[in-house]
């Protein structure tokens, strides 16, 4: 007789391992903050340095922040904030004026080198030149649009012929004219109202208001024009005695 077949052992069942009570859970990842969120968090943690106007910060201050506030900022988020913060115009101005750098508690933490101070001053000069060049270009464009509006309102050409003369499409012309009219309205609203002559709403040129001294070229104290009274009358001289 053949021996009966031995029973086939059952396949093992995978059971997930349960963590032991002594095993610590993995640390939660630090959320990445935007530069604006970093700024708000830094102002709350270190108000002596990051509140109010920009102040020159201590060199390699990122390590100090990570040591004082571990796990709050990622390296990438903090680096992005510091690049934006130290590149701001307000920070560059402070770098040219302040005598020393400051730490997280607002205490002096080293003098500003002449090289860093000069680099900040050069960058400010460059930015002013760029700003002035952009402002001048915008002013020139506004003047050209105003001249285009005046030319279009006084021309006898048709719109198509006017566009051909100026080398513009009708769509570009309409956009430029609309912008010129809007800019003219904005200037009119910003211009302060002129006070009426003589302090009276009904005052007219050549007519003095109350309290104004008369001008001998235009009139006399009684309000009549000086040339309306005729030639000046002379008193008769007494007759000379006979000799």
KEKOLPA-981788 format. One record per residue (C-alpha): x, y, z; residue in three letters; residue number from 1; chain. Coordinates in Angstrom, 1 decimal. Example, Ala and Ser with C-alpha at 12.3 -4.5 7.8 and 13.67 -1.06 7.14 Angstrom:
REM KEKOLPA-981788
[[12.3; -4.5; 7.8]; 'Ala'; 1; 'A'] [[13.7; -1.1; 7.1]; 'Ser'; 2; 'A'] 
REM end
This chain:
REM KEKOLPA-981788
[[0.0; 0.0; 0.0]; 'Unk'; 1; 'A'] [[1.2; 3.4; -0.7]; 'Unk'; 2; 'A'] [[1.3; 5.9; 2.2]; 'Unk'; 3; 'A'] [[-1.2; 8.5; 2.1]; 'Unk'; 4; 'A'] [[0.0; 11.9; 0.8]; 'Unk'; 5; 'A'] [[1.1; 14.2; 3.6]; 'Unk'; 6; 'A'] [[-1.1; 17.2; 4.0]; 'Unk'; 7; 'A'] [[0.1; 20.3; 2.2]; 'Unk'; 8; 'A'] [[1.0; 23.0; 4.6]; 'Unk'; 9; 'A'] [[-1.1; 26.1; 4.3]; 'Unk'; 10; 'A'] [[0.4; 29.2; 2.7]; 'Unk'; 11; 'A'] [[1.5; 31.8; 5.3]; 'Unk'; 12; 'A'] [[-0.7; 34.8; 5.7]; 'Unk'; 13; 'A'] [[1.0; 38.2; 5.6]; 'Unk'; 14; 'A'] [[0.2; 40.1; 8.7]; 'Unk'; 15; 'A'] [[1.2; 43.7; 9.0]; 'Unk'; 16; 'A'] [[3.7; 44.3; 11.7]; 'Unk'; 17; 'A'] [[2.4; 46.4; 14.5]; 'Unk'; 18; 'A'] [[4.7; 49.0; 15.8]; 'Unk'; 19; 'A'] [[6.0; 48.4; 19.3]; 'Unk'; 20; 'A'] [[5.0; 50.7; 22.0]; 'Unk'; 21; 'A'] [[8.6; 51.9; 22.4]; 'Unk'; 22; 'A'] [[9.1; 52.8; 18.7]; 'Unk'; 23; 'A'] [[8.7; 56.6; 18.2]; 'Unk'; 24; 'A'] [[6.5; 57.7; 15.2]; 'Unk'; 25; 'A'] [[8.4; 59.4; 12.3]; 'Unk'; 26; 'A'] [[8.7; 63.2; 12.7]; 'Unk'; 27; 'A'] [[6.2; 65.3; 10.8]; 'Unk'; 28; 'A'] [[7.6; 67.1; 7.8]; 'Unk'; 29; 'A'] [[8.0; 70.8; 8.2]; 'Unk'; 30; 'A'] [[5.4; 72.6; 5.9]; 'Unk'; 31; 'A'] [[6.9; 74.8; 3.2]; 'Unk'; 32; 'A'] [[6.0; 78.4; 3.8]; 'Unk'; 33; 'A'] [[5.7; 81.2; 1.2]; 'Unk'; 34; 'A'] [[7.9; 84.3; 1.6]; 'Unk'; 35; 'A'] [[4.9; 86.2; 2.9]; 'Unk'; 36; 'A'] [[4.2; 83.5; 5.5]; 'Unk'; 37; 'A'] [[7.9; 83.4; 6.5]; 'Unk'; 38; 'A'] [[7.8; 87.1; 7.0]; 'Unk'; 39; 'A'] [[4.8; 86.9; 9.2]; 'Unk'; 40; 'A'] [[6.2; 84.1; 11.3]; 'Unk'; 41; 'A'] [[9.6; 85.8; 11.7]; 'Unk'; 42; 'A'] [[7.9; 89.0; 12.8]; 'Unk'; 43; 'A'] [[6.1; 87.1; 15.5]; 'Unk'; 44; 'A'] [[9.2; 85.2; 16.6]; 'Unk'; 45; 'A'] [[11.8; 87.9; 16.3]; 'Unk'; 46; 'A'] [[10.1; 91.3; 16.4]; 'Unk'; 47; 'A'] [[13.3; 93.2; 17.4]; 'Unk'; 48; 'A'] [[14.8; 92.5; 14.0]; 'Unk'; 49; 'A'] [[11.9; 91.8; 11.5]; 'Unk'; 50; 'A'] [[9.3; 94.3; 12.7]; 'Unk'; 51; 'A'] [[9.1; 97.9; 11.4]; 'Unk'; 52; 'A'] [[11.4; 99.2; 8.7]; 'Unk'; 53; 'A'] [[14.0; 96.9; 7.2]; 'Unk'; 54; 'A'] [[17.3; 96.6; 9.2]; 'Unk'; 55; 'A'] [[20.6; 95.2; 8.2]; 'Unk'; 56; 'A'] [[20.7; 91.6; 9.4]; 'Unk'; 57; 'A'] [[23.6; 89.6; 10.8]; 'Unk'; 58; 'A'] [[25.6; 87.6; 8.3]; 'Unk'; 59; 'A'] [[24.7; 83.9; 8.2]; 'Unk'; 60; 'A'] [[21.6; 84.6; 10.3]; 'Unk'; 61; 'A'] [[19.8; 81.6; 8.7]; 'Unk'; 62; 'A'] [[21.7; 79.2; 11.0]; 'Unk'; 63; 'A'] [[20.7; 81.3; 14.0]; 'Unk'; 64; 'A'] [[17.0; 81.2; 13.0]; 'Unk'; 65; 'A'] [[17.1; 77.4; 12.6]; 'Unk'; 66; 'A'] [[18.8; 77.1; 16.0]; 'Unk'; 67; 'A'] [[16.2; 79.3; 17.8]; 'Unk'; 68; 'A'] [[13.2; 78.0; 15.9]; 'Unk'; 69; 'A'] [[13.9; 74.4; 14.9]; 'Unk'; 70; 'A'] [[11.5; 72.7; 12.6]; 'Unk'; 71; 'A'] [[9.6; 75.9; 11.8]; 'Unk'; 72; 'A'] [[11.2; 76.9; 8.5]; 'Unk'; 73; 'A'] [[12.5; 74.7; 5.7]; 'Unk'; 74; 'A'] [[15.9; 75.7; 4.3]; 'Unk'; 75; 'A'] [[14.4; 76.4; 0.9]; 'Unk'; 76; 'A'] [[11.6; 78.6; 2.2]; 'Unk'; 77; 'A'] [[13.9; 80.6; 4.5]; 'Unk'; 78; 'A'] [[16.4; 81.1; 1.7]; 'Unk'; 79; 'A'] [[13.7; 82.4; -0.6]; 'Unk'; 80; 'A'] [[12.5; 84.9; 2.0]; 'Unk'; 81; 'A'] [[16.0; 86.1; 2.8]; 'Unk'; 82; 'A'] [[16.8; 86.7; -0.9]; 'Unk'; 83; 'A'] [[13.7; 88.8; -1.3]; 'Unk'; 84; 'A'] [[14.2; 90.6; 2.0]; 'Unk'; 85; 'A'] [[17.8; 91.6; 1.4]; 'Unk'; 86; 'A'] [[17.0; 92.6; -2.2]; 'Unk'; 87; 'A'] [[14.3; 95.1; -1.3]; 'Unk'; 88; 'A'] [[14.9; 98.8; -1.8]; 'Unk'; 89; 'A'] [[14.2; 99.6; 1.8]; 'Unk'; 90; 'A'] [[16.8; 97.1; 2.9]; 'Unk'; 91; 'A'] [[19.4; 98.5; 0.6]; 'Unk'; 92; 'A'] [[18.7; 102.0; 1.9]; 'Unk'; 93; 'A'] [[19.2; 100.8; 5.5]; 'Unk'; 94; 'A'] [[22.4; 99.1; 4.4]; 'Unk'; 95; 'A'] [[23.8; 102.4; 3.3]; 'Unk'; 96; 'A'] [[22.8; 104.3; 6.4]; 'Unk'; 97; 'A'] [[22.9; 102.0; 9.4]; 'Unk'; 98; 'A'] [[26.2; 101.7; 11.3]; 'Unk'; 99; 'A'] [[26.0; 98.0; 12.2]; 'Unk'; 100; 'A'] [[24.2; 94.8; 11.5]; 'Unk'; 101; 'A'] [[21.7; 93.4; 14.0]; 'Unk'; 102; 'A'] [[21.1; 89.9; 15.4]; 'Unk'; 103; 'A'] [[17.7; 88.3; 16.1]; 'Unk'; 104; 'A'] [[17.4; 90.3; 19.3]; 'Unk'; 105; 'A'] [[18.1; 93.6; 17.7]; 'Unk'; 106; 'A'] [[21.6; 93.8; 19.2]; 'Unk'; 107; 'A'] [[24.7; 94.9; 17.2]; 'Unk'; 108; 'A'] [[26.3; 92.0; 15.4]; 'Unk'; 109; 'A'] [[29.1; 93.4; 13.3]; 'Unk'; 110; 'A'] [[29.9; 96.4; 11.2]; 'Unk'; 111; 'A'] [[28.8; 96.7; 7.6]; 'Unk'; 112; 'A'] [[31.8; 96.4; 5.3]; 'Unk'; 113; 'A'] [[32.6; 99.2; 2.9]; 'Unk'; 114; 'A'] [[32.2; 96.7; 0.0]; 'Unk'; 115; 'A'] [[28.7; 95.8; 1.0]; 'Unk'; 116; 'A'] [[27.7; 99.4; 1.6]; 'Unk'; 117; 'A'] [[29.1; 100.5; -1.8]; 'Unk'; 118; 'A'] [[27.3; 97.6; -3.6]; 'Unk'; 119; 'A'] [[24.0; 98.6; -2.0]; 'Unk'; 120; 'A'] [[24.6; 102.3; -3.0]; 'Unk'; 121; 'A'] [[25.4; 101.3; -6.6]; 'Unk'; 122; 'A'] [[22.3; 99.2; -6.9]; 'Unk'; 123; 'A'] [[20.1; 102.0; -5.6]; 'Unk'; 124; 'A'] [[21.6; 104.3; -8.3]; 'Unk'; 125; 'A'] [[20.9; 101.7; -10.9]; 'Unk'; 126; 'A'] [[17.3; 101.3; -9.8]; 'Unk'; 127; 'A'] [[16.7; 105.1; -9.7]; 'Unk'; 128; 'A'] [[18.0; 105.3; -13.3]; 'Unk'; 129; 'A'] [[15.8; 102.5; -14.4]; 'Unk'; 130; 'A'] [[12.8; 104.1; -12.7]; 'Unk'; 131; 'A'] [[13.5; 107.5; -14.2]; 'Unk'; 132; 'A'] [[13.9; 106.0; -17.7]; 'Unk'; 133; 'A'] [[10.6; 104.1; -17.4]; 'Unk'; 134; 'A'] [[8.9; 107.2; -16.1]; 'Unk'; 135; 'A'] [[10.2; 109.3; -19.0]; 'Unk'; 136; 'A'] [[9.2; 106.7; -21.5]; 'Unk'; 137; 'A'] [[5.6; 106.6; -20.1]; 'Unk'; 138; 'A'] [[5.4; 110.4; -20.2]; 'Unk'; 139; 'A'] [[6.6; 110.4; -23.9]; 'Unk'; 140; 'A'] [[3.9; 107.8; -24.7]; 'Unk'; 141; 'A'] [[1.2; 109.9; -23.0]; 'Unk'; 142; 'A'] [[2.3; 113.0; -25.0]; 'Unk'; 143; 'A'] [[2.2; 111.0; -28.3]; 'Unk'; 144; 'A'] [[-1.3; 109.8; -27.5]; 'Unk'; 145; 'A'] [[-2.5; 113.3; -26.7]; 'Unk'; 146; 'A'] [[-1.0; 114.6; -30.0]; 'Unk'; 147; 'A'] [[-2.6; 111.7; -31.8]; 'Unk'; 148; 'A'] [[-6.0; 112.6; -30.3]; 'Unk'; 149; 'A'] [[-5.7; 116.3; -31.2]; 'Unk'; 150; 'A'] [[-4.7; 115.4; -34.8]; 'Unk'; 151; 'A'] [[-7.6; 113.0; -35.2]; 'Unk'; 152; 'A'] [[-10.2; 115.5; -33.8]; 'Unk'; 153; 'A'] [[-9.0; 118.2; -36.2]; 'Unk'; 154; 'A'] [[-8.3; 116.2; -39.3]; 'Unk'; 155; 'A'] [[-10.5; 116.2; -42.4]; 'Unk'; 156; 'A'] [[-9.4; 112.7; -43.5]; 'Unk'; 157; 'A'] [[-11.5; 109.6; -43.1]; 'Unk'; 158; 'A'] [[-10.6; 107.2; -40.3]; 'Unk'; 159; 'A'] [[-9.2; 104.7; -42.8]; 'Unk'; 160; 'A'] [[-7.1; 107.4; -44.5]; 'Unk'; 161; 'A'] [[-6.0; 108.7; -41.1]; 'Unk'; 162; 'A'] [[-4.9; 105.2; -40.0]; 'Unk'; 163; 'A'] [[-3.0; 104.8; -43.3]; 'Unk'; 164; 'A'] [[-1.2; 108.1; -42.7]; 'Unk'; 165; 'A'] [[-0.2; 107.2; -39.2]; 'Unk'; 166; 'A'] [[0.6; 103.6; -40.1]; 'Unk'; 167; 'A'] [[-1.9; 102.2; -37.6]; 'Unk'; 168; 'A'] [[-4.7; 99.7; -37.7]; 'Unk'; 169; 'A'] [[-8.2; 101.0; -36.8]; 'Unk'; 170; 'A'] [[-8.2; 98.8; -33.6]; 'Unk'; 171; 'A'] [[-4.9; 100.3; -32.5]; 'Unk'; 172; 'A'] [[-6.1; 103.8; -33.2]; 'Unk'; 173; 'A'] [[-9.3; 103.2; -31.2]; 'Unk'; 174; 'A'] [[-7.3; 101.9; -28.2]; 'Unk'; 175; 'A'] [[-4.9; 104.8; -28.3]; 'Unk'; 176; 'A'] [[-7.7; 107.4; -28.5]; 'Unk'; 177; 'A'] [[-9.6; 105.8; -25.7]; 'Unk'; 178; 'A'] [[-6.6; 105.8; -23.5]; 'Unk'; 179; 'A'] [[-5.8; 109.4; -24.4]; 'Unk'; 180; 'A'] [[-9.3; 110.5; -23.5]; 'Unk'; 181; 'A'] [[-9.1; 108.7; -20.2]; 'Unk'; 182; 'A'] [[-5.8; 110.2; -19.3]; 'Unk'; 183; 'A'] [[-7.2; 113.7; -20.1]; 'Unk'; 184; 'A'] [[-10.1; 113.1; -17.8]; 'Unk'; 185; 'A'] [[-7.8; 111.9; -15.0]; 'Unk'; 186; 'A'] [[-5.6; 115.0; -15.4]; 'Unk'; 187; 'A'] [[-8.7; 117.2; -15.2]; 'Unk'; 188; 'A'] [[-9.9; 115.6; -12.0]; 'Unk'; 189; 'A'] [[-6.4; 115.9; -10.4]; 'Unk'; 190; 'A'] [[-6.0; 119.6; -11.3]; 'Unk'; 191; 'A'] [[-7.1; 121.8; -8.4]; 'Unk'; 192; 'A'] [[-9.9; 124.3; -9.0]; 'Unk'; 193; 'A'] [[-8.7; 127.8; -9.8]; 'Unk'; 194; 'A'] [[-10.0; 130.6; -7.5]; 'Unk'; 195; 'A'] [[-12.1; 133.2; -9.2]; 'Unk'; 196; 'A'] [[-10.5; 136.6; -9.9]; 'Unk'; 197; 'A'] [[-11.1; 139.2; -7.2]; 'Unk'; 198; 'A'] [[-12.5; 136.6; -4.8]; 'Unk'; 199; 'A'] [[-16.0; 136.7; -6.4]; 'Unk'; 200; 'A'] [[-17.6; 134.0; -8.6]; 'Unk'; 201; 'A'] [[-18.8; 136.7; -11.0]; 'Unk'; 202; 'A'] [[-15.6; 138.6; -11.2]; 'Unk'; 203; 'A'] [[-14.3; 139.1; -14.7]; 'Unk'; 204; 'A'] [[-10.9; 140.1; -16.0]; 'Unk'; 205; 'A'] [[-10.4; 143.9; -15.8]; 'Unk'; 206; 'A'] [[-13.1; 144.2; -13.1]; 'Unk'; 207; 'A'] [[-11.6; 144.3; -9.6]; 'Unk'; 208; 'A'] [[-13.3; 142.5; -6.7]; 'Unk'; 209; 'A'] [[-14.2; 144.0; -3.4]; 'Unk'; 210; 'A'] [[-11.3; 145.6; -1.5]; 'Unk'; 211; 'A'] [[-9.1; 145.6; -4.6]; 'Unk'; 212; 'A'] [[-7.1; 148.7; -5.3]; 'Unk'; 213; 'A'] [[-8.0; 150.4; -8.6]; 'Unk'; 214; 'A'] [[-5.5; 150.4; -11.4]; 'Unk'; 215; 'A'] [[-4.8; 153.8; -12.9]; 'Unk'; 216; 'A'] [[-4.5; 152.3; -16.3]; 'Unk'; 217; 'A'] [[-8.0; 150.9; -16.3]; 'Unk'; 218; 'A'] [[-10.1; 153.1; -14.1]; 'Unk'; 219; 'A'] [[-10.4; 155.4; -11.2]; 'Unk'; 220; 'A'] [[-11.7; 155.1; -7.6]; 'Unk'; 221; 'A'] [[-15.3; 155.8; -8.7]; 'Unk'; 222; 'A'] [[-15.2; 152.8; -11.1]; 'Unk'; 223; 'A'] [[-15.3; 154.9; -14.3]; 'Unk'; 224; 'A'] [[-12.6; 154.4; -17.0]; 'Unk'; 225; 'A'] [[-10.0; 157.1; -16.8]; 'Unk'; 226; 'A'] [[-10.5; 157.9; -20.5]; 'Unk'; 227; 'A'] [[-14.3; 158.4; -20.1]; 'Unk'; 228; 'A'] [[-13.9; 161.7; -18.2]; 'Unk'; 229; 'A'] [[-12.5; 163.6; -21.1]; 'Unk'; 230; 'A'] [[-9.5; 165.9; -20.9]; 'Unk'; 231; 'A'] [[-8.4; 167.1; -17.5]; 'Unk'; 232; 'A'] [[-10.0; 170.4; -16.6]; 'Unk'; 233; 'A'] [[-7.8; 173.2; -15.4]; 'Unk'; 234; 'A'] [[-8.8; 175.9; -13.0]; 'Unk'; 235; 'A'] [[-8.8; 179.4; -14.6]; 'Unk'; 236; 'A'] [[-5.8; 181.6; -13.7]; 'Unk'; 237; 'A'] [[-6.4; 185.0; -12.2]; 'Unk'; 238; 'A'] [[-5.9; 187.9; -14.6]; 'Unk'; 239; 'A'] [[-2.5; 189.6; -14.4]; 'Unk'; 240; 'A'] [[-2.5; 193.1; -13.0]; 'Unk'; 241; 'A'] [[-2.1; 195.8; -15.6]; 'Unk'; 242; 'A'] [[1.3; 197.6; -15.5]; 'Unk'; 243; 'A'] 
REM end
